[in-house]
Amino acid sequence: MSDTASADPPVLRTRALSRTYGDGAAAVHALREIDLEVGGGELIVLLGPSGSGKSTLLNILGGLDRATSGEVWFRGTNLAGLNDRALTDFRRRSVGFIFQFYNLIPSLTARENVDLVREIADSPLAAEEALDLVGLGERMDHFPAQLSGGEQQRVAVARALAKRPALLLCDEPTGALDLETGIRVLEVLVEINSRYGSTTLIVTHNADVARLGSRVIHFLDGRIRAIETNAVRARPADLKW
């Protein structure tokens, strides 16, 4: 199944993309023949239960994993054809990752955690600007242990944002947060998508979060079961957990 949001060339395109772990009877088919196109600046939600293939697809699109078969294109480049060094360069220059767990370095302040990624970006935002955008301008000299869980996740968002990535890939970014802090993080992601035009994919199992996306891609058993377009997109403040 394939779908695209506009007539413009897609930023991401997959053809017959599959990922299998293991061999023989013990093989796990995490992705099965995925065909998908994603337009520039879209905010797409990948929705489905645990184990349905959402995170596997995100990891392949971001160059963290390789497909077993098929193609995945970023603009004019087939990621499947890149060697390890070129794939690493793609991740560093073009992709911002946000995960459920924050992966901050405990011995570094919020500012220093953000500065780490600026060193590998072509035209990064200043750490102070990125932290201001997520509402942590007054907390930038605090260490992770001095921040709440929601604040730590916003540092992780600022870290990804500082690269000004073409792709912003978010794997259950609110999964460890309560309603209030989760909504604050989602507000930041929507703002980044709107302000900077980063093509944004958000993995979730929460059907209400899917209302944020321009499109919702439903996964089950490693396959795309349906692609829906939201005629009216919800605001993060309107969501329920």
ZAMARGU-4260 file (C-alpha; in steps of 0.2 Angstrom, whole numbers, plus 5000, padded with zeros to 4 digits):
<rodrens>
0) 5000/5000/5000 | 5007/5017/4996 | 5001/5035/4999 | 5008/5052/4997 | 5002/5069/5003
5) 5006/5080/4988 | 5012/5080/4970 | 5029/5086/4976 | 5043/5074/4976 | 5043/5064/4992
10) 5056/5067/5005 | 5055/5048/5010 | 5050/5034/4999 | 5050/5015/5003 | 5047/5001/4991
15) 5044/4983/4996 | 5053/4987/5012 | 5055/4971/5023 | 5065/4968/5039 | 5067/4950/5046
20) 5076/4945/5062 | 5083/4927/5063 | 5081/4913/5051 | 5070/4898/5048 | 5055/4894/5059
25) 5062/4906/5072 | 5062/4921/5060 | 5052/4937/5066 | 5045/4947/5051 | 5045/4964/5059
30) 5041/4973/5042 | 5033/4965/5027 | 5033/4974/5010 | 5030/4992/5016 | 5027/5004/5002
35) 5026/5022/5008 | 5029/5040/5003 | 5031/5055/5014 | 5030/5073/5008 | 5041/5087/5014
40) 5035/5095/5030 | 5022/5082/5034 | 5018/5077/5052 | 5014/5059/5052 | 5008/5048/5066
45) 5012/5029/5065 | 4999/5020/5075 | 4998/5002/5081 | 5001/4990/5095 | 5018/4985/5102
50) 5027/4974/5090 | 5017/4980/5074 | 5033/4987/5065 | 5031/5005/5069 | 5048/5007/5078
55) 5057/4996/5066 | 5051/5007/5051 | 5057/5022/5061 | 5074/5015/5064 | 5077/5010/5045
60) 5071/5028/5039 | 5083/5036/5052 | 5098/5025/5047 | 5099/5016/5064 | 5094/4999/5056
65) 5095/4991/5038 | 5081/4983/5029 | 5082/4964/5024 | 5076/4968/5007 | 5067/4982/4997
70) 5072/5001/4995 | 5071/5016/5006 | 5075/5033/4998 | 5079/5050/5006 | 5077/5063/4993
75) 5088/5056/4979 | 5098/5044/4989 | 5094/5025/4992 | 5099/5022/5010 | 5100/5004/5007
80) 5115/5007/4995 | 5125/5017/5008 | 5140/5010/5017 | 5141/5012/5036 | 5151/5028/5035
85) 5139/5036/5023 | 5124/5030/5033 | 5132/5038/5049 | 5134/5054/5040 | 5116/5054/5035
90) 5111/5051/5053 | 5122/5065/5059 | 5117/5078/5046 | 5099/5075/5042 | 5090/5066/5057
95) 5085/5071/5074 | 5079/5057/5085 | 5068/5058/5101 | 5065/5042/5111 | 5054/5037/5125
100) 5069/5038/5137 | 5079/5054/5136 | 5097/5047/5135 | 5104/5063/5142 | 5122/5062/5149
105) 5120/5064/5168 | 5137/5074/5170 | 5132/5087/5158 | 5120/5102/5160 | 5105/5104/5148
110) 5115/5117/5138 | 5130/5105/5137 | 5119/5090/5132 | 5112/5101/5117 | 5129/5107/5112
115) 5135/5089/5109 | 5124/5087/5093 | 5128/5105/5087 | 5146/5099/5084 | 5140/5087/5070
120) 5127/5098/5062 | 5130/5109/5047 | 5120/5125/5052 | 5114/5121/5070 | 5104/5132/5082
125) 5113/5139/5097 | 5109/5128/5112 | 5102/5143/5121 | 5089/5146/5107 | 5084/5128/5106
130) 5082/5127/5125 | 5072/5143/5124 | 5060/5135/5111 | 5056/5121/5123 | 5053/5133/5137
135) 5069/5129/5147 | 5079/5145/5145 | 5080/5147/5163 | 5085/5129/5167 | 5099/5127/5154
140) 5113/5126/5167 | 5104/5112/5177 | 5110/5094/5177 | 5097/5080/5172 | 5095/5075/5190
145) 5089/5092/5194 | 5076/5092/5181 | 5059/5083/5181 | 5055/5069/5168 | 5045/5081/5157
150) 5060/5094/5157 | 5072/5080/5153 | 5062/5075/5138 | 5061/5093/5132 | 5080/5094/5133
155) 5080/5079/5122 | 5068/5088/5110 | 5080/5103/5111 | 5095/5092/5107 | 5086/5085/5092
160) 5080/5102/5086 | 5097/5110/5088 | 5103/5101/5072 | 5089/5108/5062 | 5085/5091/5055
165) 5076/5088/5039 | 5069/5073/5048 | 5062/5072/5065 | 5059/5055/5071 | 5050/5052/5088
170) 5048/5035/5095 | 5034/5036/5109 | 5041/5053/5115 | 5027/5055/5128 | 5026/5036/5134
175) 5035/5040/5150 | 5026/5056/5154 | 5010/5061/5162 | 4996/5070/5153 | 5001/5088/5157
180) 5020/5086/5153 | 5016/5075/5138 | 5005/5088/5131 | 5019/5101/5133 | 5031/5090/5123
185) 5018/5087/5109 | 5016/5106/5108 | 5034/5108/5106 | 5035/5095/5092 | 5020/5103/5083
190) 5028/5120/5084 | 5045/5113/5077 | 5036/5105/5063 | 5026/5121/5059 | 5041/5133/5061
195) 5055/5124/5053 | 5046/5112/5041 | 5055/5097/5048 | 5047/5081/5041 | 5041/5073/5057
200) 5035/5055/5061 | 5029/5051/5078 | 5027/5033/5084 | 5013/5030/5096 | 5001/5017/5102
205) 4989/5031/5108 | 4975/5033/5096 | 4971/5051/5102 | 4989/5057/5098 | 4985/5052/5080
210) 4973/5066/5079 | 4989/5078/5078 | 4995/5071/5062 | 4991/5077/5044 | 4990/5058/5041
215) 4989/5043/5051 | 4997/5026/5046 | 4990/5011/5055 | 5002/4996/5057 | 4998/4978/5062
220) 5009/4963/5061 | 5022/4972/5051 | 5011/4978/5038 | 5002/4995/5034 | 4984/4991/5036
225) 4977/5009/5032 | 4982/5027/5029 | 4970/5040/5035 | 4970/5059/5032 | 4964/5070/5046
230) 4953/5083/5038 | 4955/5093/5054 | 4970/5091/5065 | 4968/5092/5084 | 4979/5103/5095
235) 4989/5095/5109 | 4979/5103/5122 | 4963/5094/5116 | 4970/5077/5118 | 4966/5064/5131
240) 4978/5051/5138
</rodrens>
